Amino acid sequence: MTAQHTLYRRIWRWHFYAGLFVIPFMLVLALSGMALLLKPQLESLQFGDWLTVPEMAQQQSPDVLLKQVKRAFPNAGPHQFIAAKNAGETSRFVVKQQQQSILVFIDPYRAVVVGSIPLADTWYAIADDIHGTLLLGKSGDALLEAAAGLCLFLLMSGLYLHWPRSRNASLWKLPLRQYHKRFSWRQLHGALGIWLSVVLVFFALSGLAWTGVWGQKLVQPWSSFPAEKSARFWNNYQAETTQAATPTTHIHGNLNSDNLEEVPWAVEQLPVPLSQPHHAHLPLLSLADIMAQGKALGLDYFRVSFPRGERGVYSLISSTTSGDISNPLNDRTVHIDPHSGDILADIGWADYNLLAKTMAAGIALHKGEVSAINLWGNMLACALLILLSIAGAVLWFKRRSVRRPQLSLPPHSNHSGHGWRLLLTLSAVLFPLSGVVLLLIALLDSLLNRRQSS
């Protein structure tokens, strides 16, 4: 047996192990991703008549709407205001009541609450939680992070396995004729892997940007720190704002509603400025004042986050992350002193560093926010990723069913070249949680080898 053949068998075996781990997560991510892409359709099905109202000549002031929401929910505090985007649509508030976020729909013409629902019970929020944590919190996030990193390992090993070894073989050809059923599934799996390689890398890396270890601990801090130093407002902060965070200091990520990602990724870990204490004697600016100021600043569409705590500020958020806008170049987060109306922070695309800009654009594309072509292209990619996963599972099942009802591992080989060690090392270093899974796979493989040899 040649060294090349033994290396092929070893890569095949590890590709098989990683695939068994990744396939369930790939199916869940693709299906929940398709649901997230269809947010308008989901909301239409769930909320129905809450979304639209008879159009009138003039809308009520946002403060009148806020007053009605406070009357309907006297024990709740306002968290966000989302103005109607188009005529004849309802406006929305998110209020906090006993640690629960409630989404409230209100007629902007008649100032009548038309419906409300706990934010966590909306179908979009459920799909988003499945997509981000499998409904398991940090544990689910860690599992998905490991699976996303292993997707890149599968891609690299799959390219080696599927690479043509004769002139008649093809990287791209789909099996249109059934020469052999298992061969056809293998050709389908390989060709789809080639076709989707760029898409898979893009989805994996942009999705990893949200994860707890690779995203929040490794990548996001590096993209946030330069923005903190270069943003044009930063030197205007009071000194205490740039000091180490205290329990009362908020970061931008706290402005998100529950687990939903609404704040631009590039600023999530930056601190939110505090209001100026020497203006505390002034009356609080109205919501209408803040809306007018946002429009005067050139924001086409934005949501308003209300002040929190004694030093809280109004925050205007306009980003592709929350679906407010479709062009990441127009991302903008503005913080306004609630008493004086002073602009304490104005962070936009120009203030992002290169990595932050890449992630902002990547996340917008990942979520299908850029255009209809982007949206339906992502839908097609999700469908093909499901087919890719099913083809991989069928390949294993056919091989398993032909022989014996066991795991039916690919043949073992003791060969281990430097290139193979480098691939494993790179995967483990770049994606730590995937490295943990690869280590567990190595232990499992060692145990199975001992069992077979005994």
GIQUIRA-V267403 format. One record per backbone hydrogen bond with DSSP energy under -1.0 kcal/mol. CO is the residue of the C=O (numbers start at 1). NH is the residue of the N-H. If there is no record, write none. Layout:
co-><CO;CO>
nh-><NH;NH>
This chain:
co-><2;3;4;5;6;7;8;9;10;11;12;13;14;15;16;17;18;19;22;23;24;25;26;27;28;29;30;31;32;33;34;36;38;39;40;41;42;43;44;47;48;51;61;62;63;64;65;66;67;68;69;73;77;79;80;81;82;86;88;91;92;93;94;94;95;96;97;100;101;102;103;104;105;105;106;107;108;112;115;117;118;119;122;123;124;125;126;127;128;129;129;130;133;136;137;138;139;140;141;142;143;144;145;146;147;149;150;151;152;153;154;155;156;157;158;159;174;177;180;181;182;183;184;185;186;187;188;189;190;191;192;194;196;197;198;199;200;201;202;203;204;207;208;211;213;213;214;215;219;220;221;224;225;226;227;231;233;234;238;246;250;251;252;253;257;264;267;268;270;276;277;279;286;287;288;289;290;291;292;293;294;295;303;304;305;309;311;314;315;316;317;318;319;319;327;328;331;332;333;334;335;335;336;337;338;342;345;347;348;349;353;354;355;356;357;358;359;360;361;362;363;364;365;371;372;373;374;375;376;377;378;379;380;381;382;383;384;385;386;387;388;389;390;391;392;393;394;395;396;397;398;399;404;417;418;419;420;421;422;423;424;425;426;427;431;432;433;434;435;436;437;438;439;440;441;442;443;444;445;446;447;448;449;450>
nh-><6;7;8;9;10;11;12;13;14;15;16;17;18;19;20;21;22;23;26;27;28;29;30;31;32;33;34;35;36;37;38;39;42;43;44;45;46;47;48;50;51;90;65;66;67;68;69;70;71;72;73;76;96;306;94;304;92;89;53;106;82;104;79;80;102;77;100;97;119;95;117;93;114;115;91;111;60;107;105;103;121;122;126;127;128;129;130;131;132;133;135;134;136;139;141;142;143;144;145;146;147;148;149;150;151;153;154;155;156;157;158;159;160;161;162;163;176;179;184;185;186;187;188;189;190;191;192;193;194;195;196;197;200;201;202;203;204;205;206;207;208;210;211;216;217;218;219;220;223;224;225;228;229;230;231;234;236;237;241;249;272;254;255;256;260;267;270;253;252;279;280;282;290;291;292;293;294;295;296;297;299;298;317;81;315;312;275;336;305;334;303;332;324;325;330;331;349;318;347;316;344;345;314;341;285;337;335;333;351;352;357;358;359;360;361;362;363;364;365;366;367;369;368;375;376;377;378;379;380;381;382;383;384;385;386;387;388;389;390;391;392;393;394;395;396;397;398;399;400;401;402;403;406;421;422;423;424;425;426;427;428;429;430;431;435;436;437;438;439;440;441;442;443;444;445;446;447;448;449;450;451;452;453;454>
